[in-house]
Amino acid sequence: MAGRGAGRSVATWVLASALSLVGATGCGVQELSAEEQELYIQEQAIREDNGLSLNGLSLNGLSLNGLSLNGLSLNGLSTTAFANWFNGNPAGHDQLMRYMVRCAVPAGQTRSFVSQPSGTLYTWQGGLGLAPSWANGAPATVAEQQVISACLAAHANNYGLHVPISVLGRDANGANIPYSADEMVTFSRKESCFFGNVFTNEGLFAGNDRNALNAEESTSRPCGLRGYGELTNEECTQLKRIGQCEQHCSLDANGAYYTQCTVNGVQYKPITTRMRSQDIHRCGDGVCQQGESCGWGTTADSCRSDCGSCSR
């Protein structure tokens, strides 16, 4: 399990994320909403070294432009360049660094930064360990730039919602992200491939993985699975749709995830994601959910039974 910490459960991070959502500090699980408690209970027995995670990164208004990745050591976030970038949008960049460190740094490790002149201490938890060299203080390689970009894209959710996903693929050195048979059963719906290089302004890309949603189905992940075709979701314009993943990407020998994707003549290291069946919304279930729209039909983008007829 290269780059992955042993013995640290997903529940640790799920609980911390949930507590931050309700503004609690040092509070117990009883402070959480029913939905947050359900997530905590469901994930508490699952090891993070199976690649499970929650998405929720909002790309709205966020940019890595101006942040020199090769000049940034994750072992010492104290450079003037990093401070200038971070202090330009502390709230947004705090969220971005939370996911960046979670993607790059192994579980059980943290990275911290003290913002001046306020003296505010920010601490971010490691998780997937996808960029071993960068996490140990070396300049980020192109492979690390790509895999971190893919990981950030996989965690993007411009609705700001926390939806459990299974994260599959390889780290920057080619080591597999471990997964279990139980994980593949629990996260039974293939979702998307994500890749690109946001640090070099090459962009981010997403495609559907082999079982595009039926017309009546949708999800609360606007940057992930999206019906048929190549249309970019208007709720997630930061990612360009490429249609079906298999048109651009190569599968591993077991068919579990994609090992490389090519767009515009550039080869990238992707991340592949899976979802739980219960997180797929269906027009006709009586609830108007994120990803569904009002209308006169029975499809997700025109679901009268759930969201009404759009009449004013």
N, C-alpha and C positions, 0 to 999 in steps of 0.2 A: 504494500500500500504506500507507494512512494508519494511523499508530499501530503499525506493524510494523517491526522492525529487519531490515536486509538482511544476509545473509552469515553469520548465526548458525545453526548446524545443530541439529536436535533431538538429535543425538548428544551434543552438549556437555552438555545437561541430563540426558539419559538416563544418561550415564556418571556425572555428579555424583550423581544420585539413587541409582544402583546402588551407588556407593562408600559413600554414607551408610548404605545398608542393611546393609553388612557392617562398618561402623565403620572404614573405611579412610581414611587421610589421606595424600594424596600417593602413593598406590599405583597401580600400573598395572592394565590391563585383566585381566591374568592373575590378579589377586586376586578377580575376580568369579566367581560360580557360573556353571554352564553356561547356565542360563536367562537370567541377567543379561547374559552375553556375547552370547547370541543376540539379545536386544533391542537391545543396542548396535550389533551388526553390521547388523541389519535396518534400523535407523533412521539410520545414520550418513550415508547419501547423501540423506536427505530434508530439505529446508529447513523450518525452523519457520514460515516465512511461508506455508506451506500449511496451517497450523492444526492440525498434529499434536501430540499431547500424551500424557502418561501420567496416568491417574487413580490415586488412592491416598489421598485425603483421608478420614480417618475422622471422621464426625460424632458418634460416640458420646461423650457427655458434654461436647461443645463447644457454646458459645453465643456469639453476638455481642451478647447483651443486656448493656447497660452500656457498650458502645462506641458513642460518638456519631460516626457517619460524617461528618456535616457539620462537625463540629469537628475532624476529623482531616485533617491535611495529609500526603500521601504524600511531600512534599518535606522534612518535618521531623518525624520520629516522636519528639518529645521532650516532649509535653505531659504534665501530671500525670495527666489522665484516661486517656490511652493507657497510661502506665506502670502505673497502678493496675490497669487491665484486663489487661494483658499479664502482670504479675507474679502475678496471681491463679491462673494456670495456665500457667507458662512453656513446658512441653513441648508441651502441646496448642495453645497460641496461636502458638508458633513454627511448627508445621505449618500452622495456619490462615493465618498471614501469608505463608507460602511460596506457598500457592496464590492468596491474594488479590493479592499483588504480581504473580505470574505472570499472572493474569487481567487486571489493571488497567494494568500498566506495560509499555511497549514493550521488546522484546528489546534487549539490550546495555546496559540500565540496571539499577541495583541500588538497594535501599532498606535502610538500616541502623538499628539501635537498640541502645543500650548500656543493659543492665539494671543498676540499682543496688539494693543496695549491692555486688553481686557483681562488677560491672564486665564481665559477659559481653557480648560483641559478637555480635549477630545480623545477618546479611546475607542478603537475599532477592533473587533474580534476577527481572527482568522477562521477559515473554514475549509475550502476545497483544496487549497495548496497547488493551484495550477501553474504558478510561475516560480519555481524553486530558486532559480538564480537571482531573479529580481528580489524575491523575498529575503534572500541572504545578503543583499547589499550590492550585487553586481548590476551593471547597466542592463536594462531590459532588452532581450533579443527580439527580433521580428516575430518569432514564434510566440513569445510571451505577449507581445503587443496584440497579436491576433487572438490568442485564446482568452485573454482578459476582455478584449472587445466583445468576443462572442458570448462570454459569460455575463457581461453587463447587459447585452442585448437580450439574453435569455431571461434575465431578472426584471426587465423593463415592464412596467405596468402604469401607464399614464392615468389610470383611474385611481392609483394609489392603493389598490387592494392587495391583500396578502393571500395568494392562492398557492397551495402546495404543488410542487412540481418535482419530477425526477430529472436530475441533470446527468447526462451521459456523454462520454467522449474520452479524450486523452489530454493529459497535461502538456505543457510546452516541450517536455523531454520525451514525449511519446508513451508515458505510463498511463495505463487505463484508469479511469475513475471507477472504483469498484462498485458493483451492484449485485443484488441478490435476486433469486427467483421470486421471493415474496414481493420485492419491490416492483418487479415487472408485472406481477399479477395485480397488485394494488393500483399501480399507475398503468392501467391497461390500455389507455388511449394514446396512440402516437400523436405527437403534436407537431413540432417544428424543428427545423435546423436554423441555427443562427451563426453568422460569421461576418467578418469585415475587419477593418482596422480604423478605429475612431481616432487614434492618436496621430495618424498621418493624413487625416481627412479623406481617406479612401471610402468612407461611409460604412454603414451597417446594412446587412441583408438578412432576409428571413424567407423561408419557404415552408410549404406544407409537407409533412412526412407521411406519405403513402396512404393515408386514409382521411382525405379532406372531409370536413364536416358535411353532413347532409344539409339540405336547404333550410330545414326547420331548426337546425342546431346553431349554437353560438357559445362563446365563453366570455369570462370577465378578464381575459388577457388580450388586449387589443393589438399587441405586437406579435402575438403567436398565431395559432391556428385560425385560418380565415377562409372558409368555403373553397370554391374553385377559382381558378384563374390567377392573374397576377396583380389584381387591384390592390394598391396600398390602402390600408385602413386609415381613414381620415382622422382617427383618434391616435394614430401612431405614425405620423409622417416621417419621423426620424429614421425609420427602417424601410428600405425599399423591398417590395415583394418580388420574388423571382419565380413564382409558380410552384411547381413540385420540386422537392429537394433532389430526387433522383435524376432530374434533368441536368443538374450541375454538380452533384456530389457522389462520392464513392462510399459504399457501406463496408463495415468491418466484416470479417469472415463469418461471424455469428448473426449478422443482420440486425444487431441491436442499435447501432448508432453510425453516424457518418464520420469518416476519418479525414476527408479533405473535400473542399468545395472550390470551384473555379468560376470566377466571374470577371469579365473584361480582361481576360488573359492572366489574371493573378490567382494564385493558389492560396487558399486560406485553411486554417485549422478551425473547424466548427465545434459547436456544442449542440447536442441533440436533446430535446425535452419530451417528456411524457406527462400525461395528466390522469387524474382519477375520473372515472365515469360520472361520479356525482357532481363534478364541477363543470360538466357539459350541460348548458341550458337548452331547453326545448320549447319551441313555440307550442302553446296549448297546455302548458302546465299551470296556467292561471296566475303566474307571477311575471311582471315586466322587469327583466333583469338587465344588467349591463351587457351590451352586445346585441340587445333586441331593440326594435324600433316600432313605433305605431304604424298603422296602415290598414289596408283592407284585405290582406291575404293571410296565408298560413306559414309564411317563411319568416326567418329570424329578422330580416330587414323590413318586414311588413306584416307584423303579427297583431292582428286586431283582437284576438281572444285574450292576449296578455296585456297589451299596451294601448288598446283603444284604436280609434280610427283617425287620429290626428286632427279631428275637428276642433275648432276653437270655441 
